[in-house]
Amino acid sequence: MHKSWDIKRLIKWSAEYLKKRGIDAPRLTSELLLASALNCSRLDLYLHYDKPLKQEELSAFKVLLKRRLAHEPLPYILGEKEFFSLRFKVTPATFIPRPETERLVEVAVEIIKGGHFSQPYILDWGTGCGAIAICLAKELIGAHIIATDISKEALECAKQNARLHKVSIGLIKSRDLGCFKEGYLHFIVSNPPYIRTATLNKLAPEIKDYEPRYALDGGPDGLKYISYLINQCPRYIRKGGWLIMEIGYDQKKDIERLIPNSYDPPIFFKDYIGHVRVIALKVKD
């Protein structure tokens, strides 16, 4: 690096370097990494564009820059991700929340608010950092929110996020639904793993090399956990309750063939770029 650096010069240089290396959003990435290294906001960077940087500040930025050049996801480097207009702590033990999952939350809130259950029991199955459960807790005052995950580390992250956002959710380490009594729940909301196993190694290195595989791998056909939830949920959801899931954009037809007659006809919802992304299944009354 140049021996004399101010904020403006460093952002310009690093953005160009990231662009040459094929990193997405190079300017934004440079600003976020530098703001993290300096422990300030992006606005502070603009307000102090001409500020000369100390050697220890340059060194801290260089460490972060190298991590991103190695394709480590930006949210893991920064330790947080925005979702549903809230900031959530994320770690390598947790799946990074995606914008399309906001559609799942929107659909779930609409259906649950339109239901006839008072103070419903709602499960977020496979909660990760807790983003879905916490957003539901903030949107559905009075509901009982429970979240499960197979990872102790993920649940600890969810616990910290719940504390950060001042909501109360029950957190349970569990691989399946067997920890609940039959008919205990009113709603199950989930973003289950749904990527085909053979597809995983074809994904971008940010995903395949860093995000937890258990949160991605949906088995040979991508339907391992979707099928499990569809078949098991009628045992654990009360009559008139709902299973609401995020699904792969190309899985609609395959999923329709899995649905037993214990549900009403499925309702599918598109995301904001036109892909079918959410399925809602009502358990027959």
C-alpha positions as CSV (number, residue, x, y, z in Angstrom):
1,M,0.0,0.0,0.0
2,H,1.0,3.6,-0.6
3,K,3.0,5.0,2.3
4,S,0.6,7.9,2.9
5,W,-3.1,7.1,2.9
6,D,-6.2,9.0,3.7
7,I,-9.8,7.6,3.8
8,K,-10.6,8.8,0.3
9,R,-7.5,7.4,-1.3
10,L,-7.8,4.0,0.4
11,I,-11.4,3.5,-0.5
12,K,-10.7,4.3,-4.2
13,W,-7.7,2.0,-4.3
14,S,-9.3,-0.9,-2.5
15,A,-12.6,-0.6,-4.5
16,E,-10.6,-0.8,-7.8
17,Y,-8.6,-3.8,-6.5
18,L,-11.7,-5.7,-5.4
19,K,-13.4,-5.0,-8.7
20,K,-10.4,-6.5,-10.6
21,R,-10.6,-9.6,-8.4
22,G,-14.3,-10.1,-9.2
23,I,-15.7,-9.2,-5.8
24,D,-19.3,-8.0,-5.9
25,A,-20.2,-4.4,-4.9
26,P,-16.5,-3.3,-4.6
27,R,-17.1,0.3,-3.5
28,L,-19.7,-0.6,-0.9
29,T,-17.5,-3.5,0.3
30,S,-14.5,-1.2,0.7
31,E,-16.5,1.3,2.7
32,L,-18.0,-1.3,5.0
33,L,-14.7,-3.0,5.6
34,L,-13.0,0.3,6.4
35,A,-15.8,1.5,8.6
36,S,-15.5,-1.8,10.5
37,A,-11.7,-1.4,10.8
38,L,-12.0,2.1,12.1
39,N,-15.0,1.3,14.3
40,C,-17.1,4.1,12.8
41,S,-20.1,4.5,10.4
42,R,-20.0,4.9,6.7
43,L,-21.3,8.4,7.2
44,D,-18.2,9.1,9.3
45,L,-16.0,8.1,6.4
46,Y,-17.6,10.7,4.2
47,L,-17.4,13.4,6.9
48,H,-13.6,12.7,7.3
49,Y,-12.6,11.9,3.8
50,D,-9.2,13.6,4.1
51,K,-8.3,12.0,7.4
52,P,-4.8,10.4,7.3
53,L,-4.8,6.8,8.5
54,K,-2.4,5.4,11.1
55,Q,-0.4,2.3,10.5
56,E,-2.5,0.2,12.9
57,E,-5.7,1.3,11.1
58,L,-4.2,0.3,7.7
59,S,-3.1,-3.0,9.2
60,A,-6.6,-3.7,10.6
61,F,-8.2,-2.9,7.2
62,K,-5.7,-5.1,5.4
63,V,-6.7,-8.1,7.5
64,L,-10.4,-7.6,6.6
65,L,-9.6,-7.0,2.9
66,K,-7.7,-10.2,2.7
67,R,-10.6,-12.1,4.2
68,R,-13.0,-10.7,1.6
69,L,-10.5,-11.5,-1.2
70,A,-10.6,-15.1,0.0
71,H,-14.3,-15.0,-0.6
72,E,-15.4,-15.0,3.0
73,P,-18.9,-13.6,3.0
74,L,-19.1,-9.9,4.1
75,P,-21.7,-10.5,6.8
76,Y,-19.3,-13.0,8.6
77,I,-16.4,-10.5,8.4
78,L,-18.6,-7.7,9.7
79,G,-20.4,-10.0,12.2
80,E,-23.9,-8.8,11.2
81,K,-26.5,-8.8,8.5
82,E,-29.6,-6.6,8.0
83,F,-32.9,-8.5,7.6
84,F,-36.4,-7.1,7.7
85,S,-34.9,-3.6,8.6
86,L,-33.2,-5.1,11.7
87,R,-29.6,-5.9,12.2
88,F,-28.7,-9.5,13.3
89,K,-25.5,-10.9,14.6
90,V,-24.3,-13.8,12.3
91,T,-21.5,-16.2,12.8
92,P,-20.0,-19.1,10.6
93,A,-22.4,-21.4,12.6
94,T,-25.4,-19.6,11.1
95,F,-26.9,-19.3,7.7
96,I,-26.8,-15.7,6.4
97,P,-30.4,-14.4,6.1
98,R,-31.4,-13.6,2.5
99,P,-33.7,-10.9,1.2
100,E,-36.1,-13.6,-0.3
101,T,-36.7,-14.9,3.2
102,E,-38.2,-11.6,4.1
103,R,-41.1,-12.7,1.8
104,L,-41.6,-15.8,4.0
105,V,-41.9,-13.5,7.1
106,E,-44.4,-11.2,5.3
107,V,-46.6,-14.2,4.2
108,A,-46.4,-15.8,7.7
109,V,-47.4,-12.5,9.5
110,E,-50.3,-12.0,7.1
111,I,-51.7,-15.5,7.5
112,I,-51.2,-15.6,11.3
113,K,-52.8,-12.2,11.8
114,G,-55.7,-13.4,9.6
115,G,-56.2,-16.6,11.6
116,H,-58.6,-17.3,14.5
117,F,-56.1,-18.4,17.1
118,S,-55.6,-16.3,20.2
119,Q,-52.0,-16.1,21.4
120,P,-50.8,-18.8,19.0
121,Y,-47.9,-21.1,19.4
122,I,-45.5,-20.6,16.5
123,L,-42.4,-22.6,15.7
124,D,-39.5,-21.4,13.6
125,W,-37.9,-24.8,12.6
126,G,-34.2,-24.4,11.8
127,T,-33.8,-20.9,13.2
128,G,-30.1,-20.3,12.6
129,C,-29.4,-16.7,13.9
130,G,-33.0,-16.4,14.9
131,A,-34.0,-13.8,12.3
132,I,-37.4,-15.3,11.4
133,A,-38.4,-16.0,15.0
134,I,-37.4,-12.6,16.2
135,C,-39.2,-10.8,13.3
136,L,-42.3,-12.8,14.1
137,A,-42.0,-11.9,17.7
138,K,-41.8,-8.2,17.0
139,E,-44.7,-8.3,14.5
140,L,-47.1,-10.6,16.4
141,I,-47.4,-9.3,19.9
142,G,-48.8,-11.9,22.3
143,A,-47.8,-14.9,20.2
144,H,-45.7,-17.6,21.8
145,I,-42.6,-18.0,19.6
146,I,-40.4,-21.1,19.7
147,A,-37.3,-21.7,17.7
148,T,-35.3,-24.9,17.1
149,D,-32.0,-25.7,15.6
150,I,-29.5,-28.6,15.6
151,S,-26.6,-26.3,16.3
152,K,-25.8,-25.2,19.9
153,E,-23.7,-22.4,18.4
154,A,-26.5,-21.2,16.2
155,L,-28.9,-21.2,19.2
156,E,-26.5,-19.1,21.2
157,C,-26.3,-16.6,18.4
158,A,-30.2,-16.5,18.2
159,K,-30.2,-16.0,22.0
160,Q,-27.9,-13.0,21.7
161,N,-30.1,-11.6,18.8
162,A,-33.3,-12.0,20.8
163,R,-31.7,-10.1,23.7
164,L,-30.5,-7.4,21.3
165,H,-34.0,-6.9,19.9
166,K,-35.7,-7.3,23.3
167,V,-38.0,-10.2,22.5
168,S,-38.7,-13.4,24.3
169,I,-38.5,-16.6,22.3
170,G,-38.1,-20.2,23.4
171,L,-34.9,-21.8,22.1
172,I,-34.7,-25.6,21.8
173,K,-31.9,-27.8,20.4
174,S,-33.6,-30.4,18.3
175,R,-33.2,-32.2,15.0
176,D,-36.9,-33.0,14.4
177,L,-40.4,-32.2,15.7
178,G,-40.5,-35.1,18.2
179,C,-39.7,-32.8,21.1
180,F,-43.3,-31.4,20.9
181,K,-46.6,-32.9,21.9
182,E,-48.9,-33.8,19.1
183,G,-51.3,-30.9,18.3
184,Y,-49.2,-28.5,20.4
185,L,-48.5,-25.9,17.7
186,H,-50.7,-23.6,15.7
187,F,-48.1,-22.6,13.0
188,I,-44.8,-23.8,11.8
189,V,-42.7,-21.4,9.8
190,S,-39.5,-22.6,8.2
191,N,-36.7,-21.9,5.8
192,P,-35.4,-25.5,5.5
193,P,-32.4,-26.6,3.6
194,Y,-33.5,-27.2,0.0
195,I,-30.5,-27.2,-2.3
196,R,-29.7,-30.5,-4.0
197,T,-26.5,-32.1,-2.7
198,A,-25.0,-32.3,-6.1
199,T,-25.5,-28.6,-6.6
200,L,-23.7,-27.5,-3.5
201,N,-20.2,-27.6,-4.9
202,K,-21.3,-25.6,-7.9
203,L,-22.3,-22.6,-5.7
204,A,-20.3,-19.5,-5.3
205,P,-17.3,-20.0,-2.9
206,E,-18.9,-17.5,-0.5
207,I,-21.6,-20.1,0.0
208,K,-20.1,-23.5,-0.5
209,D,-16.8,-22.8,1.4
210,Y,-18.2,-20.8,4.3
211,E,-21.8,-21.2,5.1
212,P,-22.8,-24.3,7.3
213,R,-23.6,-27.2,5.0
214,Y,-26.3,-28.5,7.2
215,A,-28.3,-25.3,6.6
216,L,-28.0,-25.8,2.8
217,D,-28.1,-29.5,1.9
218,G,-31.6,-30.7,1.1
219,G,-30.5,-34.1,0.1
220,P,-30.3,-35.7,-3.4
221,D,-33.5,-34.0,-4.7
222,G,-33.5,-31.0,-2.4
223,L,-36.7,-32.1,-0.8
224,K,-35.5,-34.1,2.2
225,Y,-36.6,-31.6,4.8
226,I,-39.5,-30.1,2.9
227,S,-40.9,-33.6,2.6
228,Y,-40.3,-34.3,6.3
229,L,-42.2,-31.2,7.3
230,I,-45.0,-31.7,4.9
231,N,-45.6,-35.2,6.2
232,Q,-45.0,-34.7,9.9
233,C,-46.6,-31.3,10.5
234,P,-50.2,-32.5,10.6
235,R,-49.3,-34.4,13.7
236,Y,-48.0,-31.4,15.5
237,I,-50.2,-28.6,14.1
238,R,-53.7,-28.1,15.4
239,K,-56.5,-28.4,12.9
240,G,-56.9,-25.1,11.0
241,G,-53.2,-24.3,11.6
242,W,-50.6,-23.7,8.9
243,L,-47.2,-24.9,7.7
244,I,-45.5,-22.0,5.9
245,M,-42.1,-22.7,4.2
246,E,-39.6,-21.1,1.9
247,I,-38.9,-23.3,-1.1
248,G,-36.6,-23.3,-4.1
249,Y,-37.7,-21.3,-7.1
250,D,-38.0,-24.4,-9.3
251,Q,-39.5,-26.9,-6.7
252,K,-43.3,-26.1,-7.0
253,K,-44.3,-29.0,-9.2
254,D,-42.3,-31.6,-7.2
255,I,-43.6,-30.3,-3.9
256,E,-47.3,-30.4,-5.2
257,R,-46.8,-34.2,-5.7
258,L,-45.8,-34.6,-2.0
259,I,-48.8,-33.0,-0.4
260,P,-51.2,-35.5,1.4
261,N,-54.9,-34.9,1.7
262,S,-54.6,-33.8,5.3
263,Y,-54.1,-30.3,3.9
264,D,-56.3,-27.9,2.0
265,P,-55.0,-27.1,-1.5
266,P,-51.6,-25.4,-1.3
267,I,-51.1,-21.6,-1.7
268,F,-47.9,-20.4,-3.4
269,F,-46.5,-17.0,-3.2
270,K,-43.9,-15.3,-5.4
271,D,-41.0,-13.2,-4.3
272,Y,-40.4,-9.7,-5.7
273,I,-38.6,-10.9,-8.8
274,G,-41.3,-13.2,-9.8
275,H,-40.1,-16.6,-8.5
276,V,-42.4,-18.9,-6.5
277,R,-40.7,-18.8,-3.1
278,V,-43.2,-19.6,-0.4
279,I,-45.8,-22.3,0.2
280,A,-48.5,-22.2,2.7
281,L,-50.4,-25.3,3.7
282,K,-53.4,-25.3,6.0
283,V,-54.2,-28.4,8.0
284,K,-57.8,-29.4,7.3
285,D,-60.3,-28.5,10.0
